[in-house]
């Protein structure tokens, strides 16, 4: 009695490879409900497309079906590897959050496929709460006021020195990351990683840059991490 309360038990009959219709229906219903929960969590914490949310909702069910079809033999290990290998066949690279959501959905599907519905529910609750908490809190935010600065200058300006005094006045940190030519080589586009001393002086900072670069394009944006996160 005490041992059963401290262990997760499968609803599937481990003594035989056959699966009852009632057990299969319970597992599929659990996969659908938890898949929808995972899709909802992703919608609330990330930018998303409808097709990707549908994928998250359906993925636990598909993985669960794969695992149940090979229940009771050595093919389970092959099915696990094959299921996780599906991630490489996505048509476009995803962000780190999307990849986490895919693994989240697959882990839940694997647990249900083994009949561990309670364990799958606990995975959904704990991982879901962790994702929501970390997404909404500021605990893991990058330190400092780091932004991306892009400046277009004429080819006759020396980009190593032309903005040096302005940078020293308004920035805590500046790092030139990229230089490329545009407009058939008549212009340079400079990309900097910068940390601004005071956001209240952003307009003043940009105005001084405009006067120095001949009123050509200037872009100041927050540092973004997208498809190259992983």
C-alpha positions in Angstrom: 0.0 0.0 0.0 2.7 2.5 1.0 4.9 1.6 -2.0 2.0 2.2 -4.5 1.5 5.7 -3.1 5.1 6.6 -3.8 5.3 5.3 -7.4 3.7 6.3 -10.7 1.7 3.4 -12.1 0.9 2.8 -15.8 -2.7 2.3 -16.8 -1.5 -0.2 -19.4 -1.2 -3.9 -18.9 2.5 -4.5 -18.8 2.1 -8.3 -18.8 0.8 -8.3 -22.4 1.5 -6.3 -25.5 -2.2 -5.8 -26.2 -3.9 -2.6 -25.3 -7.6 -2.3 -24.4 -9.8 0.1 -26.2 -10.7 1.9 -23.0 -7.1 2.4 -22.0 -6.3 3.7 -25.5 -9.2 6.2 -25.4 -8.2 7.4 -22.0 -4.6 8.0 -23.2 -5.7 9.8 -26.3 -8.1 12.0 -24.4 -5.3 12.9 -22.0 -2.9 13.6 -24.9 -5.5 16.0 -26.5 -6.2 17.9 -23.2 -2.5 18.2 -22.3 -1.6 19.1 -25.9 -4.1 22.0 -25.8 -2.7 23.1 -22.4 0.9 23.2 -23.9 -0.4 25.1 -26.9 -2.2 27.6 -24.6 1.0 28.1 -22.6 3.0 28.8 -25.7 0.4 31.3 -26.9 0.6 33.2 -23.6 4.4 33.3 -23.4 5.6 33.7 -27.0 4.8 35.0 -30.4 3.2 32.3 -32.5 1.6 31.3 -35.7 -1.6 29.3 -35.9 0.1 26.3 -37.7 2.7 26.0 -34.9 0.1 26.1 -32.2 -1.8 23.4 -33.9 1.4 21.3 -34.2 1.9 21.7 -30.4 -1.7 20.6 -29.7 -1.5 17.5 -31.9 2.1 16.4 -31.2 1.5 14.7 -27.8 -1.2 12.6 -29.4 1.0 11.5 -32.3 3.9 10.7 -30.1 1.7 8.7 -27.7 0.2 6.7 -30.6 3.8 5.8 -31.8 4.8 4.6 -28.4 1.7 2.6 -27.8 2.0 0.8 -31.1 5.4 -0.6 -30.0 4.5 -1.1 -26.4 6.1 -4.1 -24.8 9.1 -4.7 -27.1 12.5 -3.3 -27.9 11.1 -1.1 -30.6 10.2 1.4 -27.9 13.8 2.8 -27.9 13.7 3.1 -31.7 10.4 4.9 -31.5 11.7 7.4 -29.0 14.7 8.2 -31.1 12.5 8.5 -34.2 10.0 10.7 -32.4 12.7 13.1 -31.2 14.3 13.0 -34.7 11.1 14.6 -36.1 12.3 18.0 -35.0 14.9 18.1 -37.8 12.2 17.9 -40.5 10.6 21.3 -39.6 10.6 23.5 -42.7 12.2 26.5 -41.0 14.5 26.9 -38.0 12.7 27.9 -34.9 13.5 30.1 -31.9 14.7 28.6 -28.6 11.2 28.9 -27.2 9.7 27.0 -30.1 12.2 24.2 -29.7 11.5 24.0 -26.0 7.7 23.8 -26.6 8.3 21.0 -29.1 10.3 18.9 -26.7 7.7 19.8 -24.0 4.9 18.4 -26.1 7.0 15.3 -27.1 7.9 14.5 -23.5 4.2 14.6 -22.5 3.3 12.4 -25.4 6.0 9.9 -24.4 4.8 9.7 -20.8 1.2 9.1 -21.9 2.3 6.6 -24.5 3.8 4.5 -21.7 0.5 4.8 -19.7 1.9 7.3 -17.2 -0.9 9.8 -17.3 -0.4 11.2 -13.8 3.3 11.7 -14.6 2.4 13.5 -17.9 0.1 15.8 -15.9 2.8 16.6 -13.5 5.2 17.3 -16.4 2.7 19.7 -17.9 2.0 21.5 -14.6 5.6 21.9 -13.5 7.2 22.7 -16.9 4.3 24.9 -17.8 4.6 26.9 -14.5 8.3 27.2 -15.0 7.9 28.5 -18.6 5.3 31.1 -17.5 7.2 32.2 -14.5 10.5 32.7 -16.4 8.7 34.4 -19.3 6.9 36.9 -17.1 9.6 37.6 -14.6 12.7 39.8 -15.0 15.1 37.3 -13.4 16.9 36.2 -16.6 16.7 39.5 -18.5 20.1 40.6 -20.0 22.0 43.0 -17.7 22.2 46.6 -18.7 20.4 48.7 -21.3 21.9 47.0 -24.3 20.6 47.9 -27.8 21.5 47.5 -31.4 22.5 50.7 -33.3 22.8 50.9 -37.1 24.1 54.0 -38.8 24.5 54.8 -42.5 27.3 57.2 -43.3 28.9 58.5 -46.6 32.0 56.7 -47.8 34.1 59.8 -47.2 33.7 59.7 -43.4 36.1 57.8 -41.2 33.8 55.5 -39.2 36.5 54.8 -36.6 36.6 58.4 -35.4 33.5 60.3 -36.6 31.2 59.4 -33.7 33.8 58.9 -31.0 33.0 62.0 -28.9 29.2 61.4 -29.1 29.6 57.8 -28.0 31.7 58.8 -25.0 29.1 61.3 -24.0 26.0 59.1 -24.2 27.1 55.5 -24.1 28.4 53.2 -21.4 29.5 50.7 -23.9 30.0 50.5 -27.6 31.2 47.7 -29.8 31.4 47.8 -33.6 30.1 44.5 -34.8 29.7 44.9 -38.6 30.6 47.2 -41.4 29.1 46.7 -44.9 28.8 48.8 -48.0 25.5 49.8 -49.6 24.2 51.8 -52.5 27.0 50.5 -54.9 29.7 51.2 -52.3 28.9 54.9 -51.9 27.6 54.4 -48.3 28.7 52.4 -45.2 26.2 50.7 -42.9 27.7 50.4 -39.3 26.2 48.0 -36.8 27.0 48.6 -33.1 26.1 46.9 -29.8 25.6 49.8 -27.4 24.6 50.4 -23.8 23.0 53.9 -23.3 23.6 55.8 -20.1 20.1 57.3 -20.0 17.1 56.4 -22.1 15.7 59.9 -21.5 18.5 61.2 -23.7 18.0 58.8 -26.6 16.4 61.5 -28.9 19.2 63.9 -28.1 21.7 61.1 -28.9 20.1 60.3 -32.2 19.8 64.0 -33.2 23.6 64.4 -32.7 24.3 61.3 -34.8 22.0 62.7 -37.6 23.9 65.9 -37.7 27.2 64.0 -38.0 26.1 61.5 -40.7 24.3 63.9 -43.0 20.8 62.9 -41.9 21.1 59.4 -43.3 19.3 56.4 -41.8 19.8 55.6 -38.1 18.2 52.7 -36.4 18.2 52.1 -32.6 16.5 48.9 -31.4 16.5 46.5 -28.6 18.9 43.5 -28.9 16.9 40.6 -30.3 17.8 37.0 -30.1 15.8 34.9 -32.6 16.4 31.8 -34.8 20.1 31.6 -33.9 19.6 31.1 -30.2 20.3 27.4 -30.4 
